[in-house]
């Protein structure tokens, strides 16, 4: 799964990815601030990049990405 947010604040795309394994119905979500596929970081609760990791089902993936991004922007006033 892939979801892209076009950030007006930072003038670039923010990419979220997750892969659903065959044996589970949820996946951990990763984010890239650079658009580089080799530079993904796992997202965590509260809009952070460290802490309790966030997972999603196929149905909840986009909603969780949008909510995490809003929290991230509130927590991080500096540029990504």
URDALIN-V985208 format. One line per field, one symbol per residue. ss: DSSP state (2 for helix, 1 for strand, 0 for the rest). A space follows every 10 residues. Layout:
ss=???
This chain:
ss=0111111000 0111111000 0000001101 1100000000 1101222100 0010110000 2222222222 2222200000
